[in-house]
Amino acid sequence: MAIEFARSARSDLGIEWELALVDHASGDLAPAAPEILRSLDNLKDDSGFSRITAELLTNTVEVVSGVHDTVRQTTDDLERTIDIVREAAEPLGVDLMCAGTHPFGQWSQQRVTDKERYATLIDRTQWWGRQMLIWGVHMHVGIEDRRKVIPILNGMLTYYPHLQALSASSPFWSGEATGYASNRAMMFQQLPTAGLPPQMSEWSDYEGIVDDLLHVGVIDHVDEVRWDIRPSPRWGTIEVRACDGLSTVSEVRAMAALVQCLVEELSGLLDQGIEPPRMQPWFVKENKWRAARYGMETILVQNAAGDERLVVDDTRDLITRLEPVAERLGCLDELHELDVILERGASYERQLTTAARSGGSLKAVVAALVAELRDGLPPS
């Protein structure tokens, strides 16, 4: 089947940020999304585009930016929407927080949003579908030429462990420390079309895969291909879905700048007739597991030759290498907010530290996450 790819400006940016709703008194998840959405009438802009949407579970809202040229414009847009959502949530005794998982929430107690597509998903996936008590951030970067999409996707897989380690924010599951920096990464890939994308050579390979999945009834629509990094034909973008839920706007800015710069760098290589470097699928898979397990202590596989390096050291050099790209894109300051993550720790590290300092209290972890989202920065 032929899949059209929408026209999009090169390296423009849009972000979707999933937020958890928690009870102010108990810290537990609150099924308040339907009431919040009703009170805001889905918060549509002048063009009719919804800036806040429902998600699989009623304990979640997703805030969606418009399309912008720069990271700062995009995240300022998100912050304005979050302020409106917070105003609607506070009279209900509900706070906003974000992490890859809730520290002690129980999946069996959550309510599924009353929409046909969610009912279909749960009916098909059953226990694993009900387990999807997870949150993430999705970043769309515009691609001006459909022929670039697959080479850029393959190239982005080299940087998967950086994205996963820096964003890792799900060390707890149902009240238990899992030993993983990102339990979310391990959970989400259990869905039949989620996880790492296959490595393809050209757009027609992608069309063939989608056609096969539609033919045998695995999906009903192309959007149901839920790969960690995927083409988004409707918007004309590469959509990076590898990040755990980011706990602060500073981290959203930093990760968005990293993603935007990497996509632009790879696009520039293609302009020069250079195919972006790619790695064997088994190295990509190993890197995903290592980053989910070890987070900032990950020793990643750097290239097809199998060279290895600590992700923190590799990230520092990556920031330096991307500075000229960031300068052109207007996100140099935002790229250097990665330094804050490197210095203060990723969210999973901060959560584990809070729990240790509060005698194991996971309610204290939730309170810290609520405060971080409100303050916009990880604590020093």
Residue frames relative to the residue before (quaternion, step in Angstrom):
aa qw qx qy qz dx dy dz
M 1.0000 0.0000 0.0000 0.0000 0.00 0.00 0.00
A 0.4147 -0.6861 0.5370 0.2625 3.57 -1.12 0.65
I 0.1177 -0.7771 0.6163 0.0493 3.58 -0.89 0.96
E 0.3179 -0.7543 0.5469 0.1757 3.54 -0.60 1.16
F 0.2206 -0.7549 0.6072 0.1132 3.55 -1.15 0.72
A 0.4304 -0.7483 0.4425 0.2429 3.56 -0.46 1.23
R 0.5339 -0.5960 0.4875 0.3494 3.55 -1.22 0.49
S 0.0692 0.7917 -0.6005 0.0886 3.54 -0.90 0.96
A 0.4903 -0.6463 0.4918 0.3163 3.56 -1.08 0.68
R 0.5819 -0.6178 0.4072 0.3375 3.55 -1.00 0.84
S 0.8811 0.0207 -0.0632 0.4683 3.52 -0.98 1.07
D 0.3496 0.6753 -0.5660 0.3183 3.61 1.05 0.60
L 0.3231 -0.7952 0.5064 0.0818 3.53 -1.19 0.56
G 0.0566 0.7508 -0.6578 0.0201 3.53 -1.21 0.73
I 0.1415 -0.8054 0.5742 0.0399 3.59 -1.03 0.77
E 0.1445 -0.7342 0.6585 0.0799 3.52 -1.18 0.80
W 0.0674 -0.8166 0.5723 -0.0338 3.58 -0.65 1.17
E 0.2248 -0.7885 0.5629 0.1046 3.58 -0.51 1.22
L 0.1071 -0.8050 0.5835 0.0077 3.56 -0.83 1.08
A 0.3519 -0.7191 0.5632 0.2045 3.53 -1.06 0.83
L 0.2936 -0.7263 0.5994 0.1644 3.55 -1.18 0.73
V 0.0080 -0.8228 0.5666 -0.0431 3.57 -0.66 1.12
D 0.5352 -0.6240 0.4744 0.3148 3.53 -1.13 0.74
H 0.5008 -0.6927 0.4309 0.2892 3.55 -0.77 1.06
A 0.7081 0.4762 -0.2731 0.4441 3.60 0.94 -0.83
S 0.8053 0.3176 -0.1451 0.4792 3.57 0.78 -1.03
G 0.3959 -0.7114 0.4855 0.3184 3.59 1.13 -0.60
D 0.5308 0.6262 -0.4137 0.3936 3.57 1.26 -0.12
L 0.6455 -0.5301 0.3851 0.3925 3.56 -1.28 0.35
A 0.2003 -0.7847 0.5817 0.0757 3.56 -1.06 0.84
P 0.3577 -0.7600 0.5027 0.2043 3.64 -0.78 1.01
A 0.2546 0.8408 -0.4380 0.1906 3.56 0.94 0.95
A 0.4179 0.7469 -0.4581 0.2400 3.62 1.20 -0.17
P 0.6569 0.5125 -0.3564 0.4228 3.67 0.76 -0.80
E 0.6750 0.4867 -0.3019 0.4652 3.59 0.93 -0.85
I 0.6436 0.5125 -0.3238 0.4673 3.60 0.98 -0.79
L 0.6623 0.5082 -0.3068 0.4571 3.57 0.92 -0.91
R 0.6389 0.5169 -0.3306 0.4640 3.59 0.99 -0.79
S 0.6826 0.5013 -0.2997 0.4393 3.58 0.90 -0.88
L 0.7369 0.3852 -0.2221 0.5092 3.59 1.14 -0.57
D 0.3326 -0.7626 0.4880 0.2640 3.57 1.32 -0.06
N 0.6611 -0.5458 0.2693 0.4388 3.55 1.05 0.97
L 0.3645 -0.7864 0.4594 0.1941 3.60 1.27 0.31
K 0.1566 0.8089 -0.5463 0.1508 3.56 0.54 1.16
D 0.4156 -0.6919 0.5270 0.2663 3.54 -1.13 0.68
D 0.7743 -0.3752 0.2363 0.4515 3.57 -1.30 -0.05
S 0.6910 0.4674 -0.2789 0.4756 3.59 1.12 -0.58
G 0.5713 -0.6064 0.3780 0.4037 3.59 1.28 -0.05
F 0.4832 0.6682 -0.4272 0.3709 3.57 1.30 0.13
S 0.3811 -0.7441 0.5044 0.2159 3.61 -0.75 1.04
R 0.2467 -0.7814 0.5606 0.1196 3.56 -0.83 1.02
I 0.7488 0.1790 -0.1677 0.6157 3.57 1.30 -0.02
T 0.0246 -0.8187 0.5724 -0.0398 3.56 -0.81 1.01
A 0.5523 -0.5722 0.4896 0.3575 3.52 -1.36 0.28
E 0.2018 -0.7408 0.6229 0.1500 3.53 -1.33 0.34
L 0.8038 -0.3053 0.1971 0.4711 3.57 -1.32 -0.10
L 0.8025 0.2246 -0.0893 0.5455 3.59 0.87 -0.98
T 0.5438 -0.6552 0.4292 0.3014 3.56 -1.13 0.70
N 0.5819 0.5615 -0.3821 0.4473 3.60 1.27 0.09
T 0.7019 0.4570 -0.2256 0.4976 3.58 1.29 0.08
V 0.0291 -0.7257 0.6833 0.0745 3.51 -1.26 0.63
E 0.2398 -0.7448 0.6016 0.1609 3.54 -1.19 0.56
V 0.1874 -0.7598 0.6118 0.1151 3.56 -0.85 0.99
V 0.1624 -0.8098 0.5637 0.0089 3.53 -0.90 1.05
S 0.3385 -0.7414 0.5435 0.2010 3.55 -0.84 0.96
G 0.5021 -0.5501 0.5381 0.3946 3.50 -1.35 0.00
V 0.6017 -0.5334 0.4375 0.4027 3.55 -1.32 -0.15
H 0.0085 0.8184 -0.5707 0.0671 3.57 -0.77 1.08
D 0.5684 -0.5981 0.4509 0.3405 3.53 -1.31 0.29
T 0.8161 0.2324 -0.0840 0.5224 3.57 0.95 -0.86
V 0.6396 -0.5223 0.4124 0.3848 3.52 -1.31 0.41
R 0.6715 0.5166 -0.3152 0.4276 3.57 0.84 -0.96
Q 0.6325 0.5174 -0.3371 0.4677 3.60 0.95 -0.80
T 0.6722 0.5182 -0.2954 0.4386 3.57 0.95 -0.92
T 0.7246 0.4271 -0.2607 0.4740 3.58 0.82 -0.92
D 0.5733 0.5457 -0.3886 0.4718 3.61 1.12 -0.49
D 0.6077 0.5511 -0.3273 0.4689 3.57 1.06 -0.81
L 0.6716 0.4946 -0.2957 0.4656 3.59 0.86 -0.96
E 0.6565 0.5257 -0.3187 0.4371 3.58 0.91 -0.88
R 0.6250 0.5305 -0.3463 0.4562 3.59 1.00 -0.74
T 0.6642 0.4931 -0.3034 0.4728 3.58 0.99 -0.83
I 0.6402 0.5265 -0.3295 0.4521 3.58 0.95 -0.83
D 0.6169 0.5418 -0.3495 0.4513 3.60 0.99 -0.75
I 0.6572 0.4998 -0.3069 0.4734 3.58 1.00 -0.83
V 0.6472 0.5089 -0.3153 0.4719 3.59 0.97 -0.84
R 0.6482 0.5208 -0.3270 0.4490 3.58 0.94 -0.84
E 0.6331 0.5304 -0.3320 0.4557 3.59 1.00 -0.78
A 0.6722 0.4764 -0.2943 0.4842 3.59 1.07 -0.71
A 0.6888 0.5062 -0.2802 0.4368 3.59 1.07 -0.73
E 0.6280 0.6015 -0.3476 0.3507 3.57 0.94 -0.84
P 0.6579 0.4913 -0.3465 0.4536 3.68 0.87 -0.69
L 0.6531 0.4997 -0.3103 0.4770 3.59 1.22 -0.38
G 0.4845 -0.6620 0.4309 0.3760 3.58 1.29 -0.04
V 0.5343 0.6288 -0.3804 0.4176 3.56 1.20 0.60
D 0.2052 -0.7604 0.6083 0.0981 3.53 -1.04 0.93
L 0.3783 -0.6907 0.5641 0.2483 3.55 -1.34 0.31
M 0.0914 0.7696 -0.6300 0.0486 3.55 -1.10 0.72
C 0.1122 -0.7896 0.5945 0.1024 3.54 -1.25 0.25
A 0.2178 0.7013 -0.6590 0.1626 3.50 -1.10 0.95
G 0.6635 -0.5060 0.3522 0.4239 3.59 -1.20 0.19
T 0.7717 0.0255 -0.0185 0.6351 3.56 1.21 -0.63
H 0.4819 -0.5994 0.5312 0.3553 3.57 -1.29 0.24
P 0.5653 -0.6565 0.3688 0.3368 3.62 -0.81 0.91
F 0.8421 0.0869 -0.0349 0.5312 3.62 0.93 -0.75
G 0.3844 0.7385 -0.4844 0.2689 3.63 1.20 0.09
Q 0.3180 -0.7512 0.5557 0.1604 3.56 -1.10 0.79
W 0.4573 -0.7204 0.4455 0.2708 3.59 -0.59 1.12
S 0.6606 0.5504 -0.3152 0.4016 3.59 0.99 -0.83
Q 0.6833 0.4905 -0.2795 0.4630 3.59 1.22 -0.36
Q 0.5761 0.6219 -0.3670 0.3830 3.59 1.27 -0.06
R 0.3747 -0.7247 0.5416 0.2026 3.55 -1.18 0.66
V 0.3817 -0.7131 0.5459 0.2186 3.54 -1.04 0.86
T 0.5204 -0.6407 0.4714 0.3105 3.58 -0.99 0.86
D 0.4517 -0.7200 0.4699 0.2383 3.55 -0.91 0.97
K 0.3966 0.6575 -0.5417 0.3421 3.54 0.19 1.38
E 0.6021 -0.6142 0.3734 0.3475 3.54 -1.02 0.85
R 0.6756 0.5090 -0.3203 0.4265 3.60 0.88 -0.86
Y 0.6475 0.4930 -0.3271 0.4803 3.58 1.10 -0.60
A 0.6154 0.5348 -0.3405 0.4683 3.59 1.07 -0.71
T 0.6449 0.5163 -0.3126 0.4689 3.57 1.02 -0.83
L 0.6425 0.5268 -0.3225 0.4535 3.58 0.96 -0.87
I 0.6911 0.4699 -0.2864 0.4685 3.59 0.84 -0.96
D 0.6239 0.5423 -0.3421 0.4468 3.59 1.00 -0.79
R 0.7067 0.4532 -0.2699 0.4716 3.58 0.95 -0.82
T 0.7930 0.3591 -0.1786 0.4585 3.58 0.78 -0.99
Q 0.2538 -0.8266 0.4784 0.1531 3.60 1.30 -0.23
W 0.8674 0.0103 -0.0185 0.4972 3.61 -0.91 -0.94
W 0.6739 0.4848 -0.3130 0.4613 3.59 0.89 -0.85
G 0.6320 0.5299 -0.3393 0.4524 3.58 1.00 -0.70
R 0.6676 0.4964 -0.2962 0.4693 3.57 0.97 -0.84
Q 0.6202 0.5647 -0.3332 0.4305 3.58 1.21 -0.47
M 0.5451 0.6740 -0.3864 0.3151 3.61 1.19 -0.31
L 0.1909 0.7711 -0.5638 0.2261 3.53 0.72 1.20
I 0.4116 0.7101 -0.4291 0.3771 3.53 0.70 1.22
W 0.1776 -0.7753 0.6000 0.0852 3.55 -1.27 0.51
G 0.0257 -0.8057 0.5916 -0.0112 3.55 -1.11 0.71
V 0.3389 -0.6778 0.6003 0.2556 3.52 -1.42 -0.08
H 0.1518 -0.7911 0.5903 0.0521 3.57 -0.83 1.03
M 0.1146 -0.8061 0.5804 0.0136 3.56 -0.81 1.07
H 0.1765 -0.7815 0.5954 0.0605 3.55 -0.81 1.11
V 0.0438 -0.7816 0.6221 0.0101 3.57 -0.88 0.97
G 0.4601 -0.7277 0.4440 0.2482 3.57 -0.73 1.10
I 0.1325 -0.7528 0.6423 0.0563 3.54 -1.11 0.87
E 0.3283 -0.8043 0.4677 0.1630 3.57 -0.54 1.16
D 0.7701 0.2409 -0.1245 0.5774 3.60 1.24 -0.34
R 0.4581 -0.7193 0.4478 0.2687 3.59 -0.56 1.15
R 0.6096 0.5782 -0.3598 0.4056 3.61 1.08 -0.61
K 0.6383 0.5414 -0.3231 0.4417 3.57 1.22 -0.38
V 0.5297 0.7025 -0.3990 0.2582 3.57 1.12 -0.67
I 0.7322 0.4380 -0.2649 0.4493 3.59 0.66 -1.03
P 0.6490 0.4934 -0.3492 0.4619 3.67 0.86 -0.70
I 0.6464 0.4996 -0.3280 0.4743 3.60 1.01 -0.75
L 0.6207 0.5363 -0.3430 0.4577 3.59 0.97 -0.81
N 0.6611 0.4990 -0.3121 0.4653 3.61 0.87 -0.91
G 0.6719 0.5050 -0.2986 0.4520 3.57 0.96 -0.88
M 0.6358 0.5466 -0.3315 0.4326 3.59 1.02 -0.76
L 0.5831 0.6004 -0.3764 0.3973 3.59 1.11 -0.57
T 0.5561 0.5966 -0.3876 0.4296 3.59 1.20 -0.45
Y 0.7478 0.3919 -0.2012 0.4967 3.57 1.10 -0.73
Y 0.3051 0.7807 -0.4950 0.2289 3.57 1.24 0.24
P 0.6966 0.4759 -0.3257 0.4269 3.66 0.73 -0.86
H 0.5899 0.5487 -0.3784 0.4559 3.60 1.10 -0.55
L 0.6694 0.5036 -0.2993 0.4568 3.58 0.87 -0.98
Q 0.6931 0.4884 -0.2820 0.4489 3.57 0.91 -0.93
A 0.6897 0.4922 -0.2924 0.4433 3.57 0.85 -0.94
L 0.6931 0.4890 -0.2842 0.4469 3.58 0.85 -0.95
S 0.7416 0.4017 -0.2175 0.4912 3.60 1.08 -0.69
A 0.4183 0.7508 -0.4548 0.2333 3.60 1.21 -0.29
S 0.1166 0.8162 -0.5462 0.1480 3.56 -0.66 1.13
S 0.6545 0.5125 -0.3123 0.4599 3.60 1.13 0.49
P 0.1041 0.8358 -0.5303 0.0963 3.59 0.53 1.16
F 0.7222 0.3982 -0.2250 0.5189 3.59 1.26 -0.37
W 0.0143 -0.7719 0.6353 0.0182 3.54 -1.23 0.56
S 0.8454 -0.0848 0.0140 0.5272 3.57 -0.66 1.17
G 0.7551 -0.4166 0.2097 0.4608 3.56 0.95 0.89
E 0.6841 0.4619 -0.2771 0.4918 3.58 1.25 0.04
A 0.4253 -0.6591 0.5538 0.2794 3.56 -1.08 0.77
T 0.3172 -0.8122 0.4686 0.1420 3.55 -0.59 1.18
G 0.4426 -0.6639 0.4831 0.3604 3.59 1.14 -0.56
Y 0.6380 0.4712 -0.3213 0.5174 3.57 1.34 0.06
A 0.4720 -0.6385 0.5238 0.3085 3.54 -1.14 0.65
S 0.7887 0.1048 -0.0416 0.6043 3.57 1.10 -0.78
N 0.1429 -0.7793 0.6076 0.0554 3.53 -0.20 1.27
R 0.5446 0.6282 -0.3895 0.3963 3.58 1.17 -0.56
A 0.6445 0.5380 -0.3339 0.4286 3.59 0.89 -0.89
M 0.6788 0.4841 -0.2841 0.4735 3.56 1.01 -0.82
M 0.6530 0.5271 -0.3113 0.4459 3.56 1.06 -0.77
F 0.7163 0.4994 -0.2852 0.3951 3.55 0.68 -1.14
Q 0.6536 0.5418 -0.3303 0.4125 3.59 0.99 -0.72
Q 0.5184 0.6375 -0.4242 0.3805 3.61 1.23 -0.03
L 0.5723 0.5730 -0.3979 0.4312 3.60 1.17 -0.36
P 0.6239 -0.6376 0.3021 0.3361 3.59 -0.92 0.90
T 0.7811 0.2613 -0.1822 0.5371 3.64 1.05 -0.51
A 0.5146 0.6281 -0.4264 0.3985 3.60 1.21 0.39
G 0.5876 0.5892 -0.4283 0.3523 3.55 -1.33 -0.02
L 0.7769 -0.3386 0.2494 0.4687 3.54 -1.30 -0.31
P 0.4424 -0.6724 0.5111 0.3016 3.60 -1.04 0.66
P 0.5215 -0.5746 0.4983 0.3867 3.57 -1.20 0.33
Q 0.4397 -0.6628 0.5205 0.3104 3.57 -1.16 0.47
M 0.1187 -0.8113 0.5723 -0.0115 3.52 -0.71 1.21
S 0.4682 -0.6884 0.4833 0.2709 3.57 -1.26 0.33
E 0.8104 -0.0384 0.0685 0.5806 3.58 1.01 -0.73
W 0.7433 -0.4368 0.2812 0.4214 3.55 -1.33 0.27
S 0.6348 0.5494 -0.3424 0.4219 3.61 0.97 -0.78
D 0.5805 0.5588 -0.3801 0.4543 3.61 1.15 -0.51
Y 0.6433 0.5126 -0.3106 0.4764 3.57 0.99 -0.85
E 0.6439 0.5165 -0.3199 0.4651 3.58 0.92 -0.88
G 0.6577 0.5196 -0.3123 0.4472 3.60 0.97 -0.80
I 0.6427 0.5148 -0.3243 0.4656 3.57 1.00 -0.81
V 0.6614 0.4972 -0.3065 0.4706 3.58 0.87 -0.94
D 0.6399 0.5317 -0.3246 0.4500 3.58 0.96 -0.85
D 0.6505 0.5113 -0.3128 0.4665 3.59 0.96 -0.86
L 0.6799 0.4979 -0.2981 0.4483 3.58 0.89 -0.94
L 0.6370 0.5051 -0.3179 0.4878 3.56 1.08 -0.70
H 0.6523 0.5527 -0.3136 0.4132 3.57 0.93 -0.92
V 0.7676 0.3442 -0.1916 0.5056 3.59 0.93 -0.87
G 0.5749 -0.6602 0.3510 0.3322 3.59 1.26 0.24
V 0.3634 0.7220 -0.5129 0.2893 3.59 1.17 0.40
I 0.7846 0.0879 -0.0391 0.6125 3.57 1.09 -0.76
D 0.3395 -0.7132 0.5707 0.2245 3.54 -1.33 0.35
H 0.7858 0.1206 -0.0478 0.6047 3.56 1.26 -0.37
V 0.6323 -0.5665 0.3729 0.3745 3.56 -1.12 0.66
D 0.6159 0.5702 -0.3537 0.4128 3.63 1.05 -0.63
E 0.6182 0.5587 -0.3474 0.4300 3.60 1.21 -0.32
V 0.4930 0.5529 -0.4617 0.4879 3.57 1.29 0.26
R 0.0862 -0.8663 0.4916 -0.0213 3.57 -0.15 1.33
W 0.1286 0.8285 -0.5334 0.1117 3.59 0.96 0.79
D 0.6256 -0.5601 0.4029 0.3641 3.57 -1.24 0.55
I 0.7411 0.0456 -0.0589 0.6672 3.56 1.22 -0.55
R 0.0941 0.8283 -0.5383 0.1237 3.57 -0.61 1.07
P 0.5168 -0.5578 0.5149 0.3958 3.56 -1.25 0.24
S 0.1433 -0.7484 0.6374 0.1148 3.55 -1.17 0.61
P 0.2214 -0.8392 0.4791 0.1305 3.60 0.25 1.26
R 0.6081 0.5870 -0.3564 0.3983 3.59 1.02 -0.78
W 0.7827 0.3268 -0.1511 0.5076 3.57 1.00 -0.86
G 0.4278 -0.7068 0.4677 0.3139 3.60 1.20 -0.24
T 0.5637 0.6113 -0.3542 0.4280 3.56 1.08 0.78
I 0.3787 -0.5615 0.6514 0.3420 3.43 -1.54 -0.04
E 0.1564 -0.7899 0.5881 0.0759 3.58 -0.82 0.98
V 0.1637 -0.7840 0.5958 0.0601 3.56 -0.63 1.17
R 0.0495 -0.8280 0.5553 -0.0606 3.55 -0.52 1.31
A 0.4047 0.7663 -0.4271 0.2582 3.56 1.30 0.24
C 0.6306 0.5899 -0.3371 0.3751 3.60 1.11 -0.61
D 0.4797 -0.5965 0.5677 0.3029 3.51 -1.21 0.70
G 0.6565 -0.4560 0.4021 0.4464 3.53 -1.31 0.13
L 0.2817 -0.7814 0.5384 0.1419 3.57 -0.69 1.10
S 0.4431 -0.7741 0.4062 0.1986 3.52 -0.74 1.15
T 0.7904 0.1943 -0.0948 0.5732 3.61 1.20 -0.43
V 0.5833 -0.5731 0.4339 0.3782 3.56 -1.21 0.44
S 0.5621 0.5874 -0.3871 0.4350 3.59 1.14 -0.53
E 0.6852 0.4681 -0.2853 0.4795 3.58 0.95 -0.85
V 0.6011 0.5313 -0.3618 0.4749 3.59 1.09 -0.62
R 0.6431 0.5135 -0.3272 0.4645 3.60 0.92 -0.84
A 0.6760 0.5132 -0.2986 0.4365 3.56 0.85 -0.99
M 0.7107 0.4513 -0.2682 0.4682 3.57 0.83 -0.98
A 0.6240 0.5260 -0.3455 0.4632 3.59 1.05 -0.68
A 0.6383 0.5158 -0.3272 0.4685 3.58 1.01 -0.78
L 0.6353 0.5242 -0.3279 0.4627 3.58 0.98 -0.82
V 0.6798 0.4872 -0.2921 0.4639 3.58 0.85 -0.96
Q 0.6682 0.5020 -0.3114 0.4522 3.59 0.84 -0.94
C 0.6734 0.4970 -0.2968 0.4598 3.60 0.94 -0.88
L 0.6492 0.5143 -0.3257 0.4559 3.59 0.94 -0.79
V 0.6570 0.4990 -0.3167 0.4681 3.58 0.91 -0.87
E 0.6611 0.4996 -0.3086 0.4671 3.58 0.94 -0.86
E 0.6366 0.5252 -0.3339 0.4554 3.61 0.97 -0.78
L 0.6740 0.4845 -0.2924 0.4749 3.58 0.92 -0.90
S 0.6191 0.5337 -0.3373 0.4669 3.57 1.07 -0.73
G 0.6438 0.5272 -0.3127 0.4581 3.56 1.06 -0.79
L 0.6080 0.5402 -0.3525 0.4628 3.59 1.05 -0.67
L 0.6590 0.5066 -0.3075 0.4631 3.56 0.94 -0.89
D 0.6023 0.5555 -0.3548 0.4504 3.60 1.07 -0.66
Q 0.7042 0.4417 -0.2479 0.4975 3.56 1.16 -0.67
G 0.5420 -0.6347 0.3920 0.3868 3.57 1.29 0.06
I 0.5326 0.6153 -0.3997 0.4219 3.57 1.27 0.39
E 0.3500 -0.7257 0.5532 0.2117 3.58 -0.79 1.02
P 0.4759 -0.6743 0.4705 0.3122 3.63 -0.76 0.93
P 0.5373 -0.6225 0.4519 0.3458 3.61 -0.97 0.79
R 0.0629 -0.7829 0.6184 0.0280 3.54 -1.12 0.70
M 0.3319 -0.7451 0.5502 0.1786 3.53 -1.27 0.43
Q 0.6476 -0.4996 0.4063 0.4074 3.51 -1.30 0.35
P 0.5888 -0.6038 0.3972 0.3619 3.61 -0.99 0.78
W 0.6574 0.5113 -0.3352 0.4405 3.61 0.99 -0.69
F 0.6129 0.5067 -0.3568 0.4902 3.62 1.15 -0.46
V 0.6254 0.5298 -0.3363 0.4639 3.60 0.99 -0.81
K 0.6659 0.5002 -0.2984 0.4661 3.58 0.92 -0.91
E 0.6498 0.5093 -0.3157 0.4676 3.58 0.96 -0.81
N 0.6419 0.5256 -0.3241 0.4546 3.58 0.99 -0.80
K 0.6257 0.5268 -0.3462 0.4595 3.58 1.00 -0.77
W 0.6799 0.4842 -0.3056 0.4581 3.57 0.82 -0.93
R 0.6526 0.5195 -0.3272 0.4440 3.60 0.87 -0.89
A 0.6877 0.4834 -0.2959 0.4536 3.59 0.86 -0.92
A 0.6388 0.5092 -0.3260 0.4758 3.59 1.05 -0.73
R 0.6967 0.4757 -0.2707 0.4637 3.57 0.98 -0.84
Y 0.8399 0.2617 -0.0806 0.4687 3.57 0.66 -1.14
G 0.3151 -0.7831 0.4977 0.1993 3.61 1.19 -0.20
M 0.8545 -0.0868 0.0912 0.5039 3.55 -0.85 -1.02
E 0.6456 0.4829 -0.3324 0.4894 3.61 1.23 -0.08
T 0.3612 0.7598 -0.4696 0.2679 3.58 1.29 0.21
I 0.1852 -0.6982 0.6781 0.1359 3.51 -1.13 0.82
L 0.1516 -0.8471 0.5069 0.0500 3.55 -0.19 1.29
V 0.4503 -0.6089 0.5710 0.3168 3.51 -1.36 0.34
Q 0.3267 -0.8142 0.4550 0.1530 3.56 -0.48 1.22
N 0.8306 0.0131 0.0992 0.5478 3.56 0.92 -0.88
A 0.7274 -0.4438 0.3066 0.4241 3.55 -1.34 0.08
A 0.6179 0.5472 -0.3465 0.4458 3.58 1.21 -0.42
G 0.4965 -0.6887 0.4068 0.3372 3.59 1.26 -0.22
D 0.3236 0.7224 -0.5394 0.2872 3.61 1.13 0.50
E 0.1832 -0.8025 0.5639 0.0665 3.58 -1.07 0.76
R 0.0488 0.7917 -0.6059 0.0608 3.54 -1.19 0.63
L 0.5724 -0.5750 0.4593 0.3616 3.56 -1.21 0.55
V 0.5279 -0.6793 0.4082 0.3052 3.58 -0.77 1.02
V 0.6173 0.5495 -0.3543 0.4375 3.61 1.03 -0.70
D 0.6778 0.4761 -0.2951 0.4763 3.60 0.89 -0.89
D 0.6582 0.5064 -0.3146 0.4597 3.57 0.95 -0.83
T 0.6332 0.5357 -0.3296 0.4511 3.59 1.05 -0.74
R 0.6271 0.5366 -0.3457 0.4465 3.60 0.96 -0.79
D 0.6813 0.4640 -0.2907 0.4858 3.58 0.93 -0.85
L 0.6157 0.5512 -0.3421 0.4473 3.57 1.09 -0.71
I 0.6200 0.5368 -0.3401 0.4602 3.59 0.99 -0.80
T 0.6612 0.5067 -0.3057 0.4612 3.58 0.89 -0.93
R 0.6677 0.5138 -0.3021 0.4460 3.57 0.92 -0.92
L 0.7272 0.4503 -0.2383 0.4600 3.58 1.02 -0.82
E 0.4162 0.7429 -0.4585 0.2543 3.62 1.20 -0.18
P 0.6712 0.4785 -0.3396 0.4529 3.67 0.81 -0.76
V 0.6248 0.5207 -0.3350 0.4757 3.58 1.07 -0.72
A 0.6607 0.5111 -0.3026 0.4590 3.57 0.93 -0.91
E 0.6075 0.5529 -0.3478 0.4520 3.57 1.06 -0.74
R 0.6758 0.4904 -0.2930 0.4658 3.58 0.93 -0.88
L 0.7208 0.4436 -0.2399 0.4755 3.57 1.01 -0.81
G 0.4646 -0.7026 0.4324 0.3218 3.59 1.24 -0.16
C 0.6307 0.5368 -0.3408 0.4448 3.60 1.10 0.57
L 0.2275 0.8044 -0.5232 0.1657 3.60 1.09 0.61
D 0.6563 0.4969 -0.3221 0.4676 3.60 0.89 -0.85
E 0.6641 0.5032 -0.3061 0.4605 3.57 0.96 -0.85
L 0.6113 0.5368 -0.3544 0.4610 3.61 1.02 -0.72
H 0.7031 0.4626 -0.2725 0.4662 3.57 0.96 -0.83
E 0.4905 0.6064 -0.4638 0.4202 3.60 1.22 0.12
L 0.4691 0.6230 -0.4553 0.4296 3.58 1.27 -0.02
D 0.5699 0.5929 -0.3808 0.4227 3.60 1.13 -0.59
V 0.6100 0.5533 -0.3501 0.4463 3.59 1.08 -0.71
I 0.6489 0.4981 -0.3183 0.4790 3.59 0.98 -0.83
L 0.6604 0.5112 -0.3108 0.4538 3.58 0.92 -0.88
E 0.7181 0.4526 -0.2510 0.4653 3.59 1.01 -0.79
R 0.7935 0.3339 -0.1577 0.4837 3.59 0.90 -0.93
G 0.5637 -0.6080 0.3797 0.4104 3.56 1.29 -0.19
A 0.5180 -0.6043 0.5059 0.3325 3.52 -1.23 0.53
S 0.7064 -0.4837 0.3016 0.4196 3.58 -1.23 0.39
Y 0.6363 0.5335 -0.3579 0.4271 3.62 0.91 -0.79
E 0.6429 0.5166 -0.3263 0.4619 3.59 1.05 -0.74
R 0.6560 0.5077 -0.3125 0.4628 3.57 0.95 -0.84
Q 0.6384 0.5258 -0.3266 0.4575 3.59 1.02 -0.78
L 0.6627 0.4965 -0.3075 0.4688 3.58 0.92 -0.87
T 0.6391 0.5213 -0.3219 0.4649 3.59 1.03 -0.77
T 0.6444 0.5193 -0.3205 0.4608 3.59 0.96 -0.87
A 0.6533 0.5119 -0.3158 0.4598 3.57 0.92 -0.88
A 0.6683 0.5057 -0.3066 0.4513 3.59 0.92 -0.89
R 0.7037 0.4758 -0.2657 0.4559 3.57 0.96 -0.86
S 0.7332 0.3876 -0.2259 0.5110 3.58 1.21 -0.42
G 0.6093 -0.6027 0.3418 0.3855 3.56 1.12 0.63
G 0.7053 -0.4697 0.2605 0.4627 3.57 1.11 0.63
S 0.4207 0.7254 -0.4595 0.2929 3.60 1.25 0.12
L 0.2432 -0.7745 0.5694 0.1298 3.57 -0.63 1.13
K 0.5259 0.5843 -0.4168 0.4565 3.58 1.22 -0.26
A 0.6290 0.5227 -0.3281 0.4727 3.58 1.07 -0.72
V 0.6117 0.5396 -0.3487 0.4616 3.58 1.08 -0.67
V 0.6424 0.5095 -0.3225 0.4730 3.59 0.95 -0.86
A 0.6486 0.5171 -0.3227 0.4559 3.60 0.89 -0.90
A 0.6516 0.5090 -0.3173 0.4643 3.59 0.99 -0.78
L 0.6518 0.5083 -0.3139 0.4672 3.59 1.01 -0.79
V 0.6183 0.5281 -0.3390 0.4731 3.60 1.03 -0.77
A 0.6719 0.5005 -0.2940 0.4600 3.58 0.93 -0.92
E 0.6412 0.5319 -0.3264 0.4465 3.58 0.98 -0.81
L 0.6612 0.4939 -0.3190 0.4659 3.58 0.90 -0.86
R 0.6623 0.5060 -0.3077 0.4590 3.56 0.98 -0.84
D 0.7138 0.4536 -0.2561 0.4681 3.60 0.97 -0.86
G 0.4059 -0.7556 0.4330 0.2770 3.57 1.16 -0.54
L 0.7537 0.2957 -0.1692 0.5620 3.59 1.30 -0.13
P 0.5033 -0.5845 0.5155 0.3732 3.59 -1.16 0.45
P 0.5329 -0.6258 0.4423 0.3589 3.63 -1.00 0.64
S 0.4565 -0.6718 0.5062 0.2899 3.58 -1.09 0.67
